[in-house]
């Protein structure tokens, strides 16, 4: 009998050692294939850490290697932290997923009165309020305080009817963070520290303050074909949507909470509710294989889910300038993986998690790795600036476009001429973007963030030849308030 027991233990160890060894080999090879500077990976089986390791370098031009204690920005994995902190309050009986937000946050309002009255925490976390995808994101960089941002969100035009369609909304998570703060009487950040980081002993995790660290992964991007170190993309006014930081070691503790019964932090039945589908989503080009038209793709509470080889996969990915992250869980097997890398808009984390899924659940019917590489080519096109027509001077002197323009949602955007270039300053924080002439009275707006995108700004000129308004696809129409003195 003793021999049988030893044989069983040995076989079990081999079963779980083999995929980790293969995964480790895959990561080492893929790091070079994908031109990623560095990555930190953790894998857990329930409450056991199978892998917590760094690969590559934290900052190009240095010998600073990534290890299991290297701090990474989590980007939108923060949303799962937000839902977890709310779950703690649900378990305390201070909140339900389906009670109206205005009961605890009476200053909350959306543009239409019906969703204002009936929006719940579930609506915010499952992206079903009707707020447009990424609508209002700029507010987080414009220098407004939390109360001002909350007030301005009511001016965002809905993209669909309430609970009709999912739209990925960072503004919705900002509201969720404000709801959490209202319930606890503490800041969002302090609540997450007290409710999640402290009980799980995630001592290396935090928010922007953790970036002031000797062991931190710097963001990188390829700019004009050259790998470049970027400035930190700090989410500013939207901390609950993407501001947290952590390490591979701490993320192992975080995943184990979900896969080992909540560990006294969140009740198991509450975790089940968070993972379950609360809103149907649509797989778009930003969701990487094996997510496809047949896998299903739904929003839970802070998490997404889809199916692969008959198992529900629970996942949350994130991205900031120069950083990509993903956490993927297979609850039925009790295993999970977190991948954090320091390269802009790369699908490398999804490539690693795809290998992880195939190692544990079996090969897909198609070549997932090749499909992910094809999807990467589509993502790369997002950063390509539109080609302007052949060089033509603006029809007006640049000074005629200057002035303070405003709308209800964003407030003041001031256009100034600086050294022969138009610069747009947004909000009280004067977040600055450049306006480069495109054609006629249309300019291309470029923000300093590499993922800020490029969009066209078209000025309307008044009878005296001076700008009186401008229109943008993302931010709407702005009308002239006053001319600069």
N, C-alpha and C positions, 0 to 999 in steps of 0.2 A: 504493500500500500504506500509506503514511504517513497519507493522508487517511482510509482505512478505520479505521486504528488510532485516530486522533483521534476519529472519529465514534463508535467503540465506547466509548471512554473517556467521551465526552460523554453518550452515551445511558445508560451505567451510572450516572454521577453524577446524572442526572435521575431515574432509577428510584428511587434511594435518597434523593434530596433531597425528592421529592414527598411520600412518606408521612410523613416527619418534619415537613414544613411543615404538612401536614394535621393531624398529631397535635398539634403545637404549638398550632394554632388551636383544636382540640377541647378541650385542657386549659384554655386561657384562658377559654373559654366555660363549661366544666363546673365550674370552680372557683366561679363565681358560682351556677350552678344548684344545686350541692350544698352551698352555704354552708360551704365549707371555708376556714379561715383561710390555710393555706399548704401547699405541696407542693414536693417536689424529685423530679425525674425524670431518669433516665439511660437511654439507648438505645445499644446497641453492635451492630456487625456484626463478628464474630470479634474482632480486636484493634483495631478502629477505633471511636472514640467518635463516634456520630452526633448525640447530644444529651446534654448535661449541664447542667441549668438549674433554677433555682428560680422559683416563682410565689407571689404573695401574701405574707403576713407571717408572721413567726416567733412573734409574741406580740401579741395584741390590745391596743389602747391604746398601741401604740408604732409607730415608723416602721421597725422592724427587719424588713427584707425577707429572704425566703428566697432563698438562692443555691446554687450547686453545692457550696459548702463548708459549708453549714449542717449541724450535727450533729443527727441523728435517732436515737431509739431504734429498733432493728431489730425488737424483739419476737421472734416465733417464727422469723423468718428466721435467727436465731441457731442454730436446729437444723441448718440446712444448713452453717453454719460448724463446728458440732460434728462432723458427719459428715465434713466436709472434713479436719479435723484428725486424725480417726481414719483417714481414707484415707491420709494421709501415713505413718502408722505401718504401715498395711497394705503400702504400697509399700516400706517399709524392711524388711519381713519380721518385724516385731515383734508382729504380730497378724494374724489372718484374720477375715473377717466371720463365719465359721461355727464358730469355736472358743468353748468355754464361757467365760462371764464369770468364773466362780470360779477359773479358772486364773491370772488376773491380779489378781482382786479377791476373795480368799477370804472376806472378811467379808460379801459380798453374799448376801442371802436374800430369797425371796418367801414367801408364806404356805404354799404347797404345796411339798413336797420335789422333785417331778419338775421343774417349771420352774426351781427353784433350781439343780438340777444341770445342766440342759441349756440354759438361756437363753444366747443369743449376742449379739454386737453387732448382727447383722442383726435379731434379735427386738426389741431395744430401739429401734432406729432406724425400724423399720417398724411399730411399735405393735402387736406381736402376742404380747406376753407374757401377756395376759389381764388386766393391770392396767386398772381402769375409766377411762373418759374423765375426765380432770382429777382423778382420785382422788389424794388426798394433797397437792393443791396448797397447801393452807393451811399445811402444814409449812414452806414456804419463807418465810412471813411471821411465824412464831411465835418466832423468835429462837434456834432450835436450830442447833448447828454441823453441819458436813457429816457427821461420823461418827455423830452422833445421828440425823440425818435418814435416813441409810442404814440404821441399825438399825431405825428405826420403820417403814420401808417394808414390812417383813415382816408387819406387822399389817394391811395393806390387803387387804380381801376381793376376790378376783378377780371380774371381771364375766363371764368366760367361760372355757372351757378354754384351755389353752396352745396357741397358734397356730391357734385355731379362728376367731377373729374379731378385726378391728382395732378398737382403742379408743384414741383420741388421748390419749397419756399424757405429761404433762410430767415425772412422776416417773421414767418410763423414760429420759428424756433427762438427768435428774439423775444416774441411775446411769451412763449413757454418759459423762458428764463425769468422774465418779469413776474409771471405767475408764481413761479417757485420762490422768488425773493419775497413776494407779497405774503405767501403762506408762512414762510419760516422767519420773516423779520430780519433776515441777513442778506448780504449780497449773493448774487448767483454763484460767484466763485467760492465764497466761503461756505456756502451750503454744500457744494459738490465736495469740497475738502472734508467737511465734517461728516457728510452722509456716505461718501464712497471711498475717498482716498484714505482717510484715517482708519476706518474699520478693516479695510483690506490691506493695510500696511503698505500702501503705494506711496512710499516716502519720496520717491524720485519724480512723482507726477505733480503737475500744477498747471499754471497758465504762463503768461509771457515772462513772469519773473524767473522761470526755470531756464530761459534762453541765455541768461547771464551765468554761464556755466562753462567750465573748462572742457567738458566732454559733451559737446552739442553738435548735431548734424546741421551744417549750413545748407541753405537752399541753392540749387544750381539749375541752370538752363542753357541750352544751346542757342546762342544769339549770333546770327550770321555765320553759323557753322562752328562757332568756338564755344567750348564749355566755359561758362561764366558764373561766378559767385553772385548771388542776388542779395538785395536787402530783405530783411524779414518782412513777410506779409502778415502784418498784425491785423486781426479782424476788427479791431476797434470797437465800435458800438454794438457788435453782434456776437458777444462772447459765447452765448449758449449754442451758437450754430457752428463754431469752429475754432475756438481759442485755446483748447486744452493742449497740454504737452505730456509726454510720457516716455518710457523706455521699454525695451523688450522684456526685461525682468518684471516690471510692473504690469505690463499688458498680459503677461502670463497669469498673474494674480487676478486680473480683471476678467479674463475669459473663464478661469476656474470658478469664479463666483456663479456664472451662468450655467456651467456644465456640472457643477457639484452641488446642486440643490439650493443655491443662493447663499450658503455659508452664513446664515443668520442675518444677512444684510437685506435681502429681498426674498419674500416668500416664493416657493417654487411655482405656485399657481399664478402669481403675479408675473413671473418670468414667462410662463406659458402664454399669458395674455399679451405680453409685449412682443413675443415672437409671432403670434397669430396674425393673419391678414386682417387689416382694418380698412384697407382701400385698395382696389385694383389699380395697378400701374400699367405702363406700356414700356416694353423693352425698346430703347432707342439706341442710337449709335454709341452713346456714352456707356452703356452697359455691355461688358465684355463677355464673350463665350466662357462657359457653356450657357449663359443666359441667351435665350433666343425666343422665337415666336411660339415655341412648344414647351418651354420650361416653366412658363408662368412667371410673372414678376409683380409682386405686391408689396405694399407698404404696411409694416407693422407699426409699433410705437418706438420710434428711434431706430428701427431696423428695417431692412428689406428682406424678402424671402423669395426663393424660387425652388425648383425641383431638379434633381440630377440623379439618374438611376434609381428613381423611386423614393429618394430621401429628400426631406425638406432641408434646404440650405438657408441659413440665416446669415445676413451679411450687412456690413456698413463700410463704405469706402469714403475717401476724402481726398481733397486736393487744394493746396494753396500754391502761391508762386514758389516754384522750385521744390515742392514736397508732394509726394503721393503716398497714400496709406490705404490699407484694407484690413478688416477683421472678418473672418469667415468661420462659422460654426456649423458642425453637423450634430445637432442635439441628440439624435437617435443613437449616435455612436459615442457621444460624450467627448468629441475631439474638436479642436479649434486651432486656428492659425491667425497670427497678426503679422503683416508685412509693412514696414515703413522704409521708404527710400527718399533720397535727397536729389531727385531730378524732376524737372517740370513736366507735367502732363504726360507722363510715361505710363503705359499699361504693364510695366514690369510687375507690380504687385499682383495684378490679375493673372499674369502668366505663372507666377509662383503658386498662387492659390489654386489655379487650374491643375497644376501638377499635383498639388496636395489632394485635391478632390479625386483625381484619377488614381492616385496611389491607394487611397482608402476605399474608393467605390468602384473602381474599374475604368478601363479606357472608354472614352466617348466613341460614338460611331464615326465621328469626323476628326480631322486633325485640328484640335483646339488651339494648339500653339501657333499654327499658321494662320488660323482665323483671327487670333488676337493681334498678330503682326499686321494683318490687313486692316484691322480696326484702328491700329495705331496710325497708319497712313492717313486715315480720315481725320483723326484728331489733330495731326500735324497741320492740316490745312486750316484749322481754326485760327492759327497765328499768322497766316499769310495776309499781309496788307493788300487791300484792293489796288490794282494798278491804275494810276490816274491817267486821264487822257494826255495827249502830248502836251508838253509844258506850255501853259498859258498863264499870263499874269492875272491876278484877281482883277475883276472889272472896277473895283473901288480901291481907294487907298485904305490900308489896314486900319487906320484910325477911325474910319467910318463904321467899322464893325464893333468897336469897343463900347463898353457900357455895362451897367448892371441889369441883368435879366432875371426874371423870377417866375416860379409857378408855386402852387400850393404845396405840392409834395416835397420838393427839394429846397425851396426857398431861393436864396440869391446865388446866382452863378455870374461871376464878373469876368468879362473879357477885356484883357489888357494887351497892349502892344509892348513887347520886350525885345529889343535888339533885332528888329525886323521880323519878329515872329509873334503870332497871336497865341496867347496863353489864357486858358480858362481856369478860373479859381472857383472851386465849389465849396459853399457853406462857410461857417465861421472858422473852420480849421484851414480854409483856403487850400484844399486838396487840388493840386495843379495838374492839368493835362494840356498838351500842345494841340494847336489847331493848324494843320498843314493844308494849304490850298489844294483842292481837288479839281474843281471845274466851276466856272461862273461864280455864284455866291455860295458854293458848297465847299466845306472844309472837312478833313478827316481828323476826328478827335482821338488822341492816343493818351491813355493814362500811363503813369509810371509802372504800374503792375503789369508784368509780362502777360498775365492772363486777363487783363482788363478789356481786351478786345479792341477793335477799331470800328468806329461807326461814323457815319456822315452827319454833319451838322449843316443845315441849309438856312441861311439868313434871309429874312424878308426885309427889303429896303423900303423906307418911307419915301414920300414925295420929294424930300430934300436930299435924297441919296444916302441917308443914314440908316443903319440897322435899327429896326423897331421890334424884331422878334426873331427867334430861330426855332427850328424843329429838329428833333432827334427821334429815331425809331424807339430807343429804349427809355428815354427820360421824358418824352412828351414835348410840349410846346412851352417856350419861355417868352415872355413879353418884356419889353424894355421898361425898367423902373426909373432909373435916373442915369445921366451920363456921368462918367468919372470926372472929378474936379481936376 
